């Protein structure tokens, strides 16, 4: 095992030592401290010196077939997250050790970045054709189940050769397909390549400005695919380059709030035990925030509408540790139930389009008004695609949209030897954004405990990409080594290959090149009452001395539980697993 006091950088006997991910992770942490600035409180920063980086390898392994320092970026974020936990523990458990040993594991960090691709239910993964029989069907409009409709969210060439646009039908598909002159359903189209060819032939009828105009008119989540240098020249790029990766600010005054009386399901305490979180999110980034808070002991209720779609398989990993309930916030009964939960909630997570909760009457300031008089503030954390500043603020978007607009997709394609963009393997910006949202929530809880007040935290997929690309790409020698290691089939991909195809080929190659990422010791397995099957999920990358980091219950599908904070089960095999 290699730890962070090992230095693999430099020259030995005239031979340049290989690139060290450990050293790159430390540099990424220093860069993160610089760009985050005061958003990392000094009480958090002092614990960063206690972080040790662990790996089962020699520390030179580049896990993903891409040119980005994804592992290094996320190790940096997990280090700050763990430092925040240590700072909270000092406030909550003042009689315990003031300096706690913190460990962040490189392999577990890497698995975190593609955890939905290695999670299983009944031994089946995301791309197993039979896995649908084990899931709750929350793909209400079949935007995932029908391949033609699935490919309404994809990257295509436009009317001008060499110019690309990522259309995105979100979880509905029909509106985007109609927008480019296609039917919402085409039962005759079932072949992967044929679907791509038909959709691309229609996208090619339009220029980027024409597609932009149509997208704005129809309120769809599409963007032109541009390079990093181009993004930095845009109004939005310049805005985000001067914005921290996440921001937390006070929005109302109230007294400091001590933590709840502690109760433990194990001999080690959990730092967020008794903290209550309402998660109003779908897909990956928002649920990753709630999942992280649950891992530190919070009670997290994922609230979804029975009338809105969600990706069924993402719930296998994303709902771990939580309760889930369906509430229609447009009905009196749904609002009454939600507002009853709100009265004792500590954190609200918002992963919807900017303004969606405000239109329902649940903007941050409105939430503060609803809990007025209870004697403690509330923490509101929002994540979205573009952030709340700049000329793209307020536009809808998803992971691929951020990756295409910031330059990630073009850098991926060029790394693969192409003169065209390719979406990167796995929803890594989703998970990175989820980590930044968790840091924002932990910061808000720390501020409320020490200073009082209600706090708002904001982050976005684009802000994660700006941090990631700010680290620079791997050098030519490293990129060449990664290209030689991985399957040729991966490098046969082209711009219009879907996220599923890119992810599937990457996963196949990584299993051969990096079997250490698929070691059973990195995973935890337990029976899920909600799914009625055995679930397998990734263990936390973080260890904090004297604290338990881990879940109290296995995953369940959306809408499995009632809307209550009382009577929650603690599953012994999960706690002790």
C-alpha positions as CSV (number, residue, x, y, z in Angstrom):
1,X,0.0,0.0,0.0
2,X,1.3,3.4,-1.0
3,X,0.5,6.4,1.2
4,X,0.8,10.1,0.7
5,X,4.3,10.5,2.1
6,X,5.6,8.5,-0.8
7,X,6.9,10.6,-3.7
8,X,7.0,9.0,-7.1
9,X,7.9,12.1,-9.0
10,X,11.3,13.1,-10.4
11,X,14.2,11.3,-12.0
12,X,15.9,8.1,-11.0
13,X,19.2,7.1,-12.5
14,X,18.5,9.5,-15.4
15,X,15.1,7.9,-16.1
16,X,12.0,10.0,-15.6
17,X,9.7,8.4,-13.0
18,X,6.2,7.7,-14.1
19,X,3.4,10.2,-13.4
20,X,2.1,9.8,-9.8
21,X,-1.6,10.0,-9.2
22,X,-0.8,10.5,-5.5
23,X,1.3,13.6,-6.2
24,X,-1.3,14.8,-8.8
25,X,-4.0,14.4,-6.1
26,X,-2.1,16.6,-3.7
27,X,-1.6,19.2,-6.3
28,X,-5.3,19.1,-7.1
29,X,-6.1,19.6,-3.4
30,X,-3.8,22.7,-3.4
31,X,-5.5,24.0,-6.5
32,X,-8.9,23.4,-5.0
33,X,-8.0,25.4,-1.9
34,X,-6.9,28.2,-4.2
35,X,-10.0,28.4,-6.4
36,X,-12.4,27.7,-3.5
37,X,-10.8,30.3,-1.3
38,X,-12.9,31.3,1.7
39,X,-15.5,28.7,0.8
40,X,-13.3,26.3,2.6
41,X,-13.4,27.6,6.2
42,X,-10.1,27.6,8.1
43,X,-11.6,25.1,10.6
44,X,-11.9,22.7,7.6
45,X,-8.5,23.6,6.1
46,X,-6.6,22.8,9.2
47,X,-7.7,19.1,9.0
48,X,-6.4,18.7,5.4
49,X,-3.0,18.2,6.8
50,X,-4.3,15.1,8.5
51,X,-5.4,13.5,5.2
52,X,-3.5,10.4,4.1
53,X,-3.9,9.0,0.5
54,X,-4.0,5.2,0.2
55,X,-3.7,2.9,-2.8
56,X,-3.3,-0.8,-3.4
57,X,-1.1,-0.1,-6.4
58,X,2.1,1.9,-6.9
59,X,0.1,5.1,-7.3
60,X,0.8,5.5,-11.0
61,X,-2.4,3.9,-12.4
62,X,-4.6,6.0,-14.6
63,X,-7.9,4.2,-14.3
64,X,-10.1,5.8,-17.0
65,X,-9.6,5.9,-20.8
66,X,-9.7,9.6,-20.9
67,X,-7.3,12.6,-20.6
68,X,-8.8,14.1,-17.5
69,X,-7.5,14.1,-13.9
70,X,-10.8,12.8,-12.7
71,X,-9.4,10.7,-9.8
72,X,-7.1,13.5,-8.7
73,X,-10.0,16.0,-8.8
74,X,-12.3,13.8,-6.8
75,X,-9.6,12.8,-4.3
76,X,-9.2,16.5,-3.6
77,X,-12.9,17.0,-3.2
78,X,-13.2,13.9,-0.9
79,X,-10.3,15.3,1.1
80,X,-12.1,18.6,1.8
81,X,-15.3,16.6,2.5
82,X,-13.5,14.5,5.0
83,X,-11.9,17.6,6.6
84,X,-15.4,19.1,6.9
85,X,-16.5,16.0,8.7
86,X,-13.6,16.1,11.1
87,X,-14.3,19.8,11.8
88,X,-18.0,18.9,12.5
89,X,-16.9,16.1,14.8
90,X,-14.7,18.5,16.8
91,X,-17.8,20.6,17.4
92,X,-20.2,17.7,18.1
93,X,-17.8,15.5,20.1
94,X,-15.5,18.0,21.8
95,X,-14.1,15.5,24.3
96,X,-12.8,13.2,21.5
97,X,-9.5,13.5,19.7
98,X,-9.0,17.0,18.2
99,X,-6.9,15.7,15.3
100,X,-8.4,12.7,13.6
101,X,-6.6,10.6,11.1
102,X,-8.3,10.8,7.8
103,X,-7.7,8.4,4.9
104,X,-8.9,8.8,1.3
105,X,-8.5,5.7,-0.9
106,X,-7.7,6.1,-4.6
107,X,-9.4,2.9,-5.8
108,X,-12.6,3.6,-3.9
109,X,-12.6,7.2,-5.2
110,X,-12.4,5.8,-8.7
111,X,-15.3,3.4,-8.1
112,X,-17.3,6.3,-6.7
113,X,-17.0,8.1,-10.1
114,X,-18.7,5.2,-12.0
115,X,-20.6,3.6,-9.1
116,X,-23.8,3.3,-11.0
117,X,-22.0,1.2,-13.6
118,X,-20.6,-1.3,-11.1
119,X,-23.6,-1.5,-8.7
120,X,-25.7,-4.6,-9.1
121,X,-29.1,-5.9,-8.2
122,X,-29.6,-9.7,-8.2
123,X,-26.1,-9.9,-9.7
124,X,-27.1,-7.8,-12.7
125,X,-25.6,-4.4,-13.7
126,X,-27.0,-1.4,-15.5
127,X,-26.5,-2.8,-19.0
128,X,-27.8,-6.3,-18.4
129,X,-30.8,-6.7,-20.6
130,X,-32.7,-8.6,-17.9
131,X,-32.2,-6.1,-15.1
132,X,-35.4,-4.2,-15.9
133,X,-37.5,-7.1,-14.4
134,X,-35.9,-6.2,-11.0
135,X,-36.6,-2.5,-11.1
136,X,-39.6,-0.2,-10.4
137,X,-40.7,1.3,-13.7
138,X,-40.2,5.0,-13.2
139,X,-39.4,5.6,-16.9
140,X,-43.0,6.8,-17.3
141,X,-42.6,8.1,-20.9
142,X,-40.2,5.4,-22.1
143,X,-37.4,7.9,-22.8
144,X,-34.9,5.3,-21.5
145,X,-36.6,2.0,-22.5
146,X,-37.0,2.7,-26.2
147,X,-33.7,3.1,-28.0
148,X,-35.0,5.6,-30.6
149,X,-36.3,7.8,-27.8
150,X,-33.2,7.3,-25.7
151,X,-31.1,8.6,-28.6
152,X,-32.9,11.9,-28.5
153,X,-30.3,12.7,-25.9
154,X,-27.2,12.5,-27.9
155,X,-24.4,14.4,-29.7
156,X,-24.8,15.0,-33.5
157,X,-23.2,16.8,-36.4
158,X,-25.0,19.9,-37.6
159,X,-25.6,21.4,-41.1
160,X,-22.1,22.9,-41.1
161,X,-19.5,20.0,-41.2
162,X,-17.3,19.9,-38.2
163,X,-19.8,21.7,-36.0
164,X,-21.7,19.7,-33.4
165,X,-24.8,20.0,-31.2
166,X,-25.9,17.9,-28.3
167,X,-29.7,17.7,-28.3
168,X,-31.3,16.4,-25.1
169,X,-34.8,15.0,-24.8
170,X,-34.4,14.7,-21.0
171,X,-36.9,12.2,-19.6
172,X,-39.6,12.9,-22.2
173,X,-37.9,12.7,-25.7
174,X,-40.9,13.6,-27.8
175,X,-40.6,17.3,-27.7
176,X,-37.0,17.3,-28.9
177,X,-37.7,14.7,-31.6
178,X,-40.7,16.8,-32.8
179,X,-38.5,19.9,-32.7
180,X,-36.1,18.5,-35.4
181,X,-39.0,17.2,-37.5
182,X,-39.2,13.6,-36.3
183,X,-42.1,11.6,-34.7
184,X,-42.0,11.0,-31.0
185,X,-42.3,7.3,-31.6
186,X,-40.9,5.2,-34.4
187,X,-41.6,1.5,-33.7
188,X,-39.9,0.6,-37.0
189,X,-36.5,1.9,-35.7
190,X,-34.9,-0.6,-33.4
191,X,-31.3,-0.8,-34.7
192,X,-28.7,1.3,-32.9
193,X,-26.9,2.6,-36.0
194,X,-30.1,3.2,-37.9
195,X,-31.6,5.2,-35.1
196,X,-28.4,7.4,-34.9
197,X,-28.4,7.9,-38.7
198,X,-32.0,8.9,-38.9
199,X,-31.8,11.4,-36.0
200,X,-28.5,12.8,-37.2
201,X,-29.9,13.3,-40.7
202,X,-32.5,15.6,-39.2
203,X,-30.1,17.5,-36.9
204,X,-28.0,18.1,-40.0
205,X,-30.8,20.1,-41.5
206,X,-30.0,22.9,-39.0
207,X,-27.2,25.2,-38.1
208,X,-26.1,25.7,-34.4
209,X,-27.9,29.2,-34.2
210,X,-31.1,27.6,-35.6
211,X,-30.9,24.7,-33.1
212,X,-30.2,27.2,-30.3
213,X,-33.3,29.2,-31.2
214,X,-35.4,26.1,-31.4
215,X,-34.1,24.9,-28.0
216,X,-34.9,28.1,-26.3
217,X,-38.4,28.2,-27.8
218,X,-39.1,24.6,-26.7
219,X,-37.2,24.9,-23.4
220,X,-35.1,21.9,-24.2
221,X,-31.7,21.0,-22.8
222,X,-29.4,21.3,-25.8
223,X,-26.1,23.1,-26.4
224,X,-23.4,23.6,-29.0
225,X,-20.3,21.5,-28.5
226,X,-17.4,23.8,-28.0
227,X,-13.8,23.6,-26.9
228,X,-12.3,24.6,-23.5
229,X,-10.5,27.6,-25.0
230,X,-13.8,28.7,-26.7
231,X,-15.8,28.2,-23.5
232,X,-13.3,30.4,-21.6
233,X,-14.1,33.3,-24.0
234,X,-17.9,33.1,-23.5
235,X,-19.7,35.3,-21.0
236,X,-20.6,32.2,-19.1
237,X,-17.1,30.8,-19.1
238,X,-15.6,34.0,-17.8
239,X,-18.2,34.2,-15.1
240,X,-17.6,30.7,-13.9
241,X,-13.8,31.1,-14.0
242,X,-14.2,33.8,-11.4
243,X,-16.7,31.8,-9.3
244,X,-15.7,29.2,-6.7
245,X,-16.7,25.6,-7.4
246,X,-19.4,25.9,-4.8
247,X,-20.7,28.9,-2.7
248,X,-22.4,29.0,0.7
249,X,-23.9,32.2,2.1
250,X,-26.2,33.2,4.9
251,X,-29.8,34.2,4.0
252,X,-31.4,34.6,7.5
253,X,-30.5,35.0,11.1
254,X,-31.3,32.6,14.0
255,X,-29.4,31.3,17.0
256,X,-26.6,28.7,16.8
257,X,-28.1,25.2,16.9
258,X,-26.4,22.4,18.9
259,X,-26.5,18.9,17.3
260,X,-29.3,16.5,18.3
261,X,-28.7,14.1,21.2
262,X,-26.5,11.4,19.8
263,X,-27.7,7.8,19.3
264,X,-25.6,5.2,17.6
265,X,-26.3,2.0,15.7
266,X,-22.7,0.9,16.3
267,X,-19.8,1.5,18.8
268,X,-18.5,4.4,16.6
269,X,-20.6,7.6,16.3
270,X,-21.7,9.1,13.0
271,X,-21.2,12.8,12.7
272,X,-24.6,13.5,11.1
273,X,-26.7,11.2,13.2
274,X,-30.0,13.0,13.9
275,X,-29.7,15.4,11.0
276,X,-32.7,15.3,8.7
277,X,-32.4,15.9,5.0
278,X,-35.2,16.3,2.4
279,X,-33.8,15.4,-1.1
280,X,-35.9,16.8,-4.0
281,X,-33.7,15.4,-6.8
282,X,-33.6,12.9,-9.6
283,X,-30.9,11.1,-11.7
284,X,-27.4,11.2,-10.2
285,X,-25.8,14.5,-9.1
286,X,-28.5,15.6,-6.6
287,X,-29.0,12.1,-5.2
288,X,-25.2,11.8,-4.8
289,X,-25.4,14.7,-2.4
290,X,-28.0,12.9,-0.3
291,X,-26.3,9.6,-0.5
292,X,-23.1,11.1,0.9
293,X,-24.9,12.8,3.8
294,X,-26.6,9.4,4.5
295,X,-23.2,7.8,4.6
296,X,-22.2,10.2,7.4
297,X,-25.4,9.3,9.4
298,X,-28.1,11.7,8.2
299,X,-31.7,10.7,7.8
300,X,-32.4,11.4,4.1
301,X,-35.8,11.2,2.5
302,X,-35.8,11.3,-1.3
303,X,-39.0,13.0,-2.3
304,X,-40.2,12.4,-5.8
305,X,-43.4,13.1,-7.7
306,X,-45.4,10.0,-8.9
307,X,-46.0,12.0,-12.1
308,X,-42.3,12.6,-13.0
309,X,-39.9,10.1,-14.6
310,X,-36.6,9.0,-13.1
311,X,-34.0,6.6,-14.4
312,X,-34.9,3.2,-12.8
313,X,-31.4,1.7,-12.4
314,X,-29.9,4.8,-11.0
315,X,-32.0,4.2,-7.9
316,X,-30.1,1.0,-7.1
317,X,-27.0,2.9,-6.1
318,X,-28.3,6.4,-5.6
319,X,-31.0,5.6,-3.0
320,X,-28.6,3.7,-0.7
321,X,-29.1,4.6,3.0
322,X,-32.3,6.6,2.4
323,X,-36.0,6.4,2.7
324,X,-38.0,7.3,-0.4
325,X,-41.5,8.7,-0.7
326,X,-43.8,9.9,-3.5
327,X,-45.4,13.3,-2.9
328,X,-47.2,15.5,-5.5
329,X,-46.3,19.0,-4.4
330,X,-49.0,20.4,-6.7
331,X,-51.7,18.9,-4.6
332,X,-52.9,20.1,-1.1
333,X,-52.3,16.6,0.4
334,X,-48.8,16.5,-1.0
335,X,-47.9,20.0,0.1
336,X,-49.3,19.3,3.6
337,X,-47.2,16.2,4.0
338,X,-44.1,17.9,2.7
339,X,-44.5,20.9,4.9
340,X,-44.9,18.6,7.9
341,X,-41.6,17.0,7.1
342,X,-40.1,20.4,6.6
343,X,-40.8,21.5,10.2
344,X,-38.0,19.4,11.6
345,X,-35.8,19.2,8.5
346,X,-32.2,20.5,8.7
347,X,-31.3,20.4,5.0
348,X,-33.2,20.7,1.7
349,X,-31.5,19.5,-1.5
350,X,-32.8,20.9,-4.8
351,X,-31.8,19.2,-8.0
352,X,-34.5,20.5,-10.4
353,X,-34.4,23.1,-13.0
354,X,-33.7,26.6,-11.6
355,X,-36.9,28.2,-10.5
356,X,-38.9,24.9,-10.3
357,X,-39.2,24.9,-6.5
358,X,-39.8,28.6,-6.4
359,X,-42.8,28.2,-8.6
360,X,-44.1,25.7,-6.1
361,X,-43.6,28.2,-3.2
362,X,-40.4,26.5,-1.9
363,X,-37.6,28.8,-2.8
364,X,-34.9,29.2,-0.1
365,X,-36.4,32.4,1.4
366,X,-39.9,30.8,1.3
367,X,-38.6,27.8,3.2
368,X,-37.1,30.1,5.8
369,X,-40.5,31.8,6.2
370,X,-42.3,28.4,6.5
371,X,-40.1,27.3,9.4
372,X,-40.0,30.7,11.1
373,X,-40.5,30.4,14.9
374,X,-39.0,26.9,15.3
375,X,-35.8,28.3,16.7
376,X,-33.3,26.9,14.2
377,X,-32.2,27.8,10.7
378,X,-32.3,25.6,7.6
379,X,-29.7,24.7,5.0
380,X,-30.7,24.8,1.3
381,X,-28.4,23.3,-1.3
382,X,-29.1,23.5,-5.0
383,X,-27.2,21.8,-7.9
384,X,-28.0,22.3,-11.6
385,X,-26.2,22.3,-14.9
386,X,-25.0,25.9,-15.4
387,X,-25.0,27.6,-12.0
388,X,-26.9,30.7,-11.0
389,X,-24.6,33.3,-12.6
390,X,-23.7,34.1,-16.2
391,X,-25.8,34.2,-19.4
392,X,-26.5,30.5,-19.4
393,X,-27.9,30.5,-15.8
394,X,-31.4,29.1,-15.6
395,X,-31.1,26.9,-18.7
396,X,-31.9,23.2,-18.2
397,X,-29.2,20.7,-18.6
398,X,-27.6,17.4,-17.6
399,X,-24.1,15.9,-17.3
400,X,-23.6,15.5,-21.0
401,X,-24.7,19.0,-21.6
402,X,-22.2,20.5,-19.2
403,X,-19.4,18.2,-20.6
404,X,-20.2,19.4,-24.2
405,X,-20.4,23.1,-23.4
406,X,-17.3,23.4,-21.2
407,X,-15.0,21.5,-23.7
408,X,-14.8,18.1,-22.0
409,X,-16.3,16.3,-25.0
410,X,-13.9,17.9,-27.5
411,X,-10.9,17.0,-25.3
412,X,-12.1,13.4,-25.0
413,X,-12.4,13.1,-28.8
414,X,-9.0,14.6,-29.5
415,X,-7.5,12.3,-26.9
416,X,-8.9,9.4,-28.9
417,X,-7.2,10.7,-32.0
418,X,-10.3,12.2,-33.6
419,X,-11.1,15.6,-34.9
420,X,-14.6,15.4,-33.4
421,X,-16.0,15.4,-29.9
422,X,-17.0,12.3,-27.9
423,X,-18.9,12.3,-24.6
424,X,-16.6,11.0,-21.8
425,X,-17.1,7.6,-20.2
426,X,-19.4,7.6,-17.2
427,X,-21.3,10.4,-15.5
428,X,-18.2,11.5,-13.6
429,X,-19.1,15.2,-13.5
430,X,-22.4,14.2,-11.9
431,X,-20.5,12.5,-9.0
432,X,-18.0,15.3,-8.7
433,X,-20.8,17.8,-8.5
434,X,-22.5,15.6,-5.9
435,X,-19.4,15.8,-3.8
436,X,-19.3,19.6,-4.1
437,X,-22.9,19.8,-3.0
438,X,-22.2,17.6,0.0
439,X,-19.3,19.9,1.0
440,X,-21.7,22.9,0.7
441,X,-24.3,21.1,2.9
442,X,-21.6,20.2,5.5
443,X,-20.4,23.8,5.5
444,X,-23.9,25.1,6.0
445,X,-24.4,22.7,9.0
446,X,-21.1,23.8,10.5
447,X,-22.0,27.5,10.1
448,X,-25.4,26.9,11.6
449,X,-23.9,25.1,14.6
450,X,-21.2,27.7,15.3
451,X,-22.7,31.0,14.0
452,X,-26.5,30.3,13.7
453,X,-28.7,31.3,10.8
454,X,-30.0,29.8,7.6
455,X,-27.7,29.1,4.7
456,X,-27.9,28.6,1.0
457,X,-25.3,26.5,-1.0
458,X,-25.1,26.4,-4.8
459,X,-23.0,24.4,-7.2
460,X,-23.3,23.0,-10.8
461,X,-22.1,20.5,-13.3
462,X,-20.3,23.3,-15.2
463,X,-18.5,24.4,-12.1
464,X,-17.1,20.9,-11.6
465,X,-15.9,20.8,-15.2
466,X,-14.3,24.2,-14.8
467,X,-12.4,22.9,-11.7
468,X,-11.5,19.6,-13.5
469,X,-10.2,21.3,-16.7
470,X,-8.4,23.9,-14.6
471,X,-6.2,21.1,-13.4
472,X,-5.0,20.6,-17.0
473,X,-5.0,17.4,-19.0
474,X,-2.5,14.6,-18.6
475,X,0.8,15.1,-20.5
476,X,1.5,13.5,-23.9
477,X,3.5,10.5,-22.4
478,X,0.7,9.7,-19.9
479,X,-2.0,10.0,-22.6
480,X,0.0,7.7,-25.0
481,X,0.4,5.1,-22.2
482,X,-3.4,5.1,-21.5
483,X,-4.2,4.8,-25.2
484,X,-1.9,1.8,-25.5
485,X,-3.3,0.1,-22.4
486,X,-7.0,0.2,-23.4
487,X,-9.0,-1.8,-25.9
488,X,-8.9,-0.8,-29.5
489,X,-12.6,-1.1,-29.6
490,X,-13.0,1.8,-27.3
491,X,-11.1,4.0,-29.7
492,X,-13.4,3.0,-32.6
493,X,-16.1,5.2,-31.0
494,X,-17.3,8.3,-32.8
495,X,-19.2,11.5,-31.9
496,X,-22.7,10.1,-32.2
497,X,-22.0,7.0,-30.0
498,X,-24.3,7.2,-27.0
499,X,-23.3,7.5,-23.3
500,X,-24.3,3.9,-22.9
501,X,-22.1,2.7,-25.7
502,X,-19.2,4.8,-24.5
503,X,-19.6,3.6,-20.9
504,X,-20.1,0.0,-21.9
505,X,-16.9,-0.1,-23.9
506,X,-14.9,1.7,-21.2
507,X,-16.2,-0.7,-18.6
508,X,-15.1,-3.7,-20.6
509,X,-11.7,-2.3,-21.2
510,X,-11.2,-1.2,-17.5
511,X,-12.1,-4.7,-16.3
512,X,-9.2,-6.0,-18.2
513,X,-6.7,-3.2,-17.6
514,X,-7.5,-2.5,-13.9
515,X,-9.0,-5.5,-12.2
516,X,-8.1,-3.9,-8.9
517,X,-11.1,-1.6,-9.3
518,X,-13.5,-4.6,-9.4
519,X,-12.2,-6.3,-6.2
520,X,-15.0,-7.5,-4.1
521,X,-13.4,-5.8,-1.1
522,X,-14.3,-2.4,-2.6
523,X,-18.0,-3.3,-2.5
524,X,-20.7,-4.1,0.1
525,X,-23.6,-6.5,-0.4
526,X,-26.9,-6.7,1.4
527,X,-30.5,-7.7,0.9
528,X,-32.8,-4.8,0.0
529,X,-36.4,-5.1,1.3
530,X,-37.5,-2.4,-1.1
531,X,-36.3,-4.2,-4.2
532,X,-36.6,-7.7,-2.8
533,X,-33.2,-8.6,-4.1
534,X,-29.5,-8.5,-3.1
535,X,-27.9,-5.2,-3.8
536,X,-24.1,-4.5,-4.2
537,X,-22.7,-1.0,-4.0
538,X,-19.4,0.8,-3.6
539,X,-17.9,1.5,-0.2
540,X,-17.0,5.0,0.8
541,X,-13.6,6.4,-0.2
542,X,-13.3,8.2,3.1
543,X,-12.2,6.9,6.6
544,X,-12.2,9.3,9.6
545,X,-10.7,8.0,12.8
546,X,-13.2,7.4,15.6
547,X,-16.2,7.8,13.3
548,X,-18.3,5.4,11.4
549,X,-18.7,6.2,7.7
550,X,-21.3,3.9,6.2
551,X,-25.0,3.4,5.7
552,X,-27.8,2.0,8.0
553,X,-30.0,0.5,5.3
554,X,-29.8,-0.9,1.8
555,X,-31.3,0.9,-1.2
556,X,-34.9,0.9,-2.3
557,X,-36.9,2.2,-5.3
558,X,-38.5,5.6,-5.3
559,X,-41.7,5.9,-3.4
560,X,-41.2,2.9,-1.2
561,X,-41.7,4.5,2.2
562,X,-44.2,6.8,3.9
563,X,-43.5,10.5,4.5
564,X,-42.3,10.3,8.1
565,X,-39.1,10.7,10.1
566,X,-40.3,8.2,12.7
567,X,-39.8,4.4,13.0
568,X,-36.8,4.1,10.6
569,X,-35.2,0.6,10.4
570,X,-31.5,0.0,11.0
571,X,-30.3,-3.1,9.1
572,X,-27.6,-4.9,11.1
573,X,-26.0,-6.6,8.1
574,X,-25.6,-3.1,6.4
575,X,-24.1,-1.5,9.5
576,X,-21.7,-4.4,10.2
577,X,-21.0,-5.3,6.6
